[in-house]
Amino acid sequence: EAALRQEADRLIDLLGLGPVARVPVAALPFGTQKRVELARALVTRPKLLLLDEPAGGLNHEEVDQLRDRIRDIRDRLGVTVLLVEHHMNLVMTVSDQVVALNFGRVIADGSPARVQNDDEVVRAYLGVPVA
């Protein structure tokens, strides 16, 4: 029990949940509830964490905090993070590798800079022809 408490406290600290640790989840703001969900997933000590649209419904400040939390999870916990996300700033600033899909077909795979500048990605995501 002591080991479980220690692990929970470590995740509470990592995710900045200390000030609300004793507050019922339903009473927390939406962005904070998402951090609680991250803690719940991490308590199982996964090797791979799949995040599906984690920035959905978050404001700019919360997205910036999410970016920092994802980096912490990767760097401090050694967890591989697979991020499915449409918030391109988040994707490009947190990812080591990006795979862009267009209607389920891979159209680019590589570093964020390479994918961001790929002609087919620009056409698919921005709908503009590349000169």
C-alpha positions in Angstrom: 0.0 0.0 0.0 2.9 2.4 0.8 4.4 1.7 -2.6 1.1 2.4 -4.4 0.7 5.7 -2.4 4.2 6.7 -3.3 3.6 6.0 -7.0 0.3 8.0 -6.9 2.1 10.9 -5.2 4.8 10.9 -7.8 2.2 11.1 -10.6 0.2 13.7 -8.8 3.4 15.8 -8.6 4.4 15.1 -12.3 1.0 16.2 -13.5 0.7 19.2 -11.2 -2.4 17.8 -9.4 -1.2 18.4 -5.9 -3.5 21.4 -5.2 -6.6 19.4 -6.3 -5.6 15.9 -5.1 -8.5 15.7 -2.6 -11.1 17.3 -4.8 -13.7 15.0 -6.4 -12.9 14.7 -10.1 -16.4 15.7 -11.2 -15.8 19.1 -9.4 -12.6 19.8 -11.4 -12.3 21.9 -14.5 -12.3 20.0 -17.8 -8.5 20.5 -18.4 -7.7 19.3 -14.9 -9.9 16.3 -15.4 -7.8 15.4 -18.5 -4.7 15.5 -16.3 -6.4 13.1 -13.8 -7.1 10.8 -16.8 -3.4 10.9 -17.7 -2.5 9.9 -14.1 -5.0 7.0 -14.2 -3.4 5.7 -17.4 0.1 6.1 -16.1 -0.5 4.4 -12.8 -0.4 1.1 -14.7 3.1 1.9 -15.8 2.6 1.5 -19.5 5.4 1.2 -22.0 3.2 2.8 -24.7 0.6 5.5 -24.0 -2.0 6.2 -26.7 -3.4 9.7 -26.5 -6.4 10.3 -28.8 -7.1 14.0 -29.3 -5.9 15.0 -25.9 -6.0 18.7 -26.8 -9.7 18.6 -27.7 -11.6 21.2 -25.6 -8.5 22.7 -24.1 -7.6 26.4 -24.3 -4.2 27.7 -25.5 -2.6 27.7 -22.0 -3.9 24.2 -21.3 -2.5 22.9 -24.6 0.9 24.4 -23.7 0.7 22.6 -20.3 -0.3 19.4 -22.1 2.7 19.7 -24.3 5.0 20.0 -21.3 3.3 17.0 -19.6 3.7 14.8 -22.7 7.4 15.7 -22.8 7.7 14.9 -19.0 5.9 11.5 -19.5 8.3 10.7 -22.3 11.5 12.0 -20.8 11.0 11.4 -17.0 9.0 8.2 -17.2 10.5 6.7 -20.4 7.0 6.1 -21.9 6.6 6.0 -25.6 3.7 8.3 -26.5 1.5 7.7 -29.6 -0.4 10.9 -30.2 -3.4 11.1 -32.5 -4.2 14.8 -32.8 -5.4 17.6 -35.1 -3.9 20.4 -33.1 -0.9 20.9 -35.4 1.1 23.2 -33.1 1.0 20.5 -30.4 1.9 17.8 -32.8 4.8 19.7 -34.3 6.3 20.8 -31.0 6.1 17.6 -29.1 6.7 14.9 -31.7 10.0 13.2 -32.8 8.2 11.6 -35.8 5.0 12.5 -37.5 2.9 10.4 -39.8 0.3 12.4 -41.8 -2.8 10.6 -43.1 -5.3 11.6 -45.7 -8.5 9.5 -45.6 -6.6 6.7 -43.9 -3.7 6.7 -46.4 -0.2 7.6 -45.3 0.9 10.7 -47.2 4.1 11.6 -45.3 6.2 10.1 -42.6 9.3 11.7 -40.9 10.4 14.6 -38.8 7.9 17.3 -38.0 9.7 19.8 -40.3 9.8 17.3 -43.2 6.1 16.4 -42.8 5.1 20.1 -42.3 6.8 21.0 -45.6 5.6 18.1 -47.6 3.7 19.2 -50.7 1.0 16.5 -50.4 0.4 17.3 -46.7 0.0 21.0 -47.6 -2.5 20.2 -50.3 -4.4 17.7 -48.1 -4.5 19.8 -44.9 -4.6 23.3 -46.3 -6.4 22.7 -49.6 -4.0 24.9 -51.5 -1.9 24.1 -54.5 1.8 24.2 -53.9 3.7 26.4 -56.4 
